[in-house]
Amino acid sequence: MFTASRLVLARKRRRMTLAKLSQASNISVRSLTAFENGHKSPSGDTLMSLAGALELPSTFFTASDLAEIPVNEASFRALTKMSALDRDSALSAGSFAIAINDWIEERFDLPPVDVPTFPHLQPEEAAELLRARWGLGEAPIPHMIRLLEAHGIRVFSLATDCSSVDAFSIRHRGKQPFIFLNTQKSGERGRFDAAHELGHLVLHSEHRIPHGPEAEKEAQHFASAFLMPRAGIIAQDLHNTSLDRILVAKKAWKVAAIALTYRLHELGLMSDWLYRVTAKQLAQMGYRRSEPGGIDRESSHLLTKVFAGLRENGISALQVAEAVDLTLDELNKHIFGLAPIALEGGGELSSPIRPSLQLIENKRLVGR
Ligand SMILES: [Zn+2]
């Protein structure tokens, strides 16, 4: 049995045109096209060549169809500037992550989805309403990824070879939300990206496509309002404040200094003149390129617990990779920076297990 759609996804995942795959595998473009159309199936040896060229196990190509992500449903930032190869590689990486998630969901009880949609609200109101619904009050959010996971959003790493794409999110089959994060940015930027994608999920899931400059502006505004709620910021008494106080306050809110400065200006707490001066000073101090003295990157509580739970049951990361028909290296790309997985093999594949993990007590996040 050969699954044509998997060949297409694998080729896109590796950013290959038919010509390039033909070169890498020594199989003619004509045959490749016939395989991809499902008109012909490769022989055993040919399948091995394909698997080698695409760096995937041969079992990958014979498993059942993977879920595909329509390009319209993914919240890409600059779709028009993105090359089709980059876009398709990120989308197929998303398909792989969905398969990994399906496998995990069959074995663990994960938090149910609690992500409302507010398609008719302004970003500021939507952020306030979501904070109220999730019981966050006006306090800083201690851990964004943990918060998203506690409300049923699955967070995966944007495969490192897709980092040009930035973060993106989807509601898979209109229901299960996923966020794919670039886990190589600063801790503060990672949190802002997570909040930005949350904004797309809340504002743009139902009736509107999450593309275009307007949607981007709204997601940015949502992220700003969600991480730095109006009432909480006003209570800090930061009216026309000094740079020193901004650098103290940004640590408490766990946001970039520039993001806090922008927010103060947005809320009318900083004059245009002072905003320009402060932004310039911050840029001179290196805060535009990076975040000096910044916070650690956030990791995934959920994936860390899942892989630890599997290990306790004698199931190694390599066995997980084999079970989802990926190589360990490919599996690692999807959780890189979010959860440590042992890179060595070993461990017997025991009988099917179903450990129940009660993940993430919501209450710990509330009303700090
Ligand atoms: Zn966006």
Residues whose N, C-alpha, C, O or C-beta is under 5 A from the ligand:
A	BS01	ZN	S75 R77 E216 A219
